[in-house]
Amino acid sequence: MTVVGPNGLGYVNVPRSLSLMMSSGYDRRAGGISAVSYSGGMLLGVSRAVWAYDGVGINLIVSAGNEAVTHLADYVDFLAGDPATTSIGLIIDKTRNWPATNSPFVVSSGMATHCT
């Protein structure tokens, strides 16, 4: 069985009200944004910031941890094929096995942000 992590905060599927994340509850609005981060804290910050904008919501958020089993490429590959995901946000410090995708996504790495 493939799992998320270890060393991450978990996974949230907002439309299904499924939260497998080790954090306190907060309001989430369903929408098309999916995000993956190595840092659970940064991911929670982004998802809380989304709440501030009416009409913007989250589909899936994943705290990837240290990628012992699943990798960033696995998540991006899945999200690129997910019809409920309209954009992908990544908060990362490294990449390996980068997938080829035509889906729009934003990558934040340190102080630089890259959009495709």
HUNORCOR-V99311 format. One record per residue. N is the residue number from 1. RES is the residue in three letters. OMEGA is omega as a letter, one per 30 degrees, with the letter a starting at -180 (none if undefined). D_CENTER is the distance of its C-alpha to the mean C-alpha in whole Angstrom. Layout:
n=[N	N]
res=[RES	RES]
omega=[OMEGA	OMEGA]
d_center=[D_CENTER	D_CENTER]
//
This chain:
n=[1	2	3	4	5	6	7	8	9	10	11	12	13	14	15	16	17	18	19	20	21	22	23	24	25	26	27	28	29	30	31	32	33	34	35	36	37	38	39	40	41	42	43	44	45	46	47	48	49	50	51	52	53	54	55	56	57	58	59	60	61	62	63	64	65	66	67	68	69	70	71	72	73	74	75	76	77	78	79	80	81	82	83	84	85	86	87	88	89	90	91	92	93	94	95	96	97	98	99	100	101	102	103	104	105	106	107	108	109	110	111	112	113	114	115	116]
res=[MET	THR	VAL	VAL	GLY	PRO	ASN	GLY	LEU	GLY	TYR	VAL	ASN	VAL	PRO	ARG	SER	LEU	SER	LEU	MET	MET	SER	SER	GLY	TYR	ASP	ARG	ARG	ALA	GLY	GLY	ILE	SER	ALA	VAL	SER	TYR	SER	GLY	GLY	MET	LEU	LEU	GLY	VAL	SER	ARG	ALA	VAL	TRP	ALA	TYR	ASP	GLY	VAL	GLY	ILE	ASN	LEU	ILE	VAL	SER	ALA	GLY	ASN	GLU	ALA	VAL	THR	HIS	LEU	ALA	ASP	TYR	VAL	ASP	PHE	LEU	ALA	GLY	ASP	PRO	ALA	THR	THR	SER	ILE	GLY	LEU	ILE	ILE	ASP	LYS	THR	ARG	ASN	TRP	PRO	ALA	THR	ASN	SER	PRO	PHE	VAL	VAL	SER	SER	GLY	MET	ALA	THR	HIS	CYS	THR]
omega=[l	a	l	l	g	l	l	a	l	a	l	l	a	a	l	a	a	l	l	a	l	l	l	a	l	a	l	l	l	l	a	a	l	a	l	l	l	a	l	l	l	l	l	l	l	a	l	l	l	a	a	a	l	l	l	a	a	l	a	l	a	l	a	a	a	l	l	a	l	a	l	a	l	a	a	l	l	a	l	l	a	a	l	l	l	l	a	l	l	l	a	l	l	l	l	a	a	a	l	a	l	a	l	l	l	l	l	a	a	a	a	l	a	l	l	none]
d_center=[20	17	15	12	13	16	15	12	11	10	8	9	10	12	14	16	16	14	13	13	12	15	15	18	17	16	17	14	15	14	13	11	8	5	2	2	6	9	10	10	12	10	7	10	12	9	9	13	14	12	15	18	18	20	19	15	12	9	9	6	4	4	7	8	12	14	14	17	17	13	12	10	12	12	8	9	12	11	9	12	14	13	15	13	11	12	10	7	6	6	8	10	14	15	15	17	17	15	15	17	16	17	14	13	11	11	11	12	14	16	18	18	16	16	15	16]
//
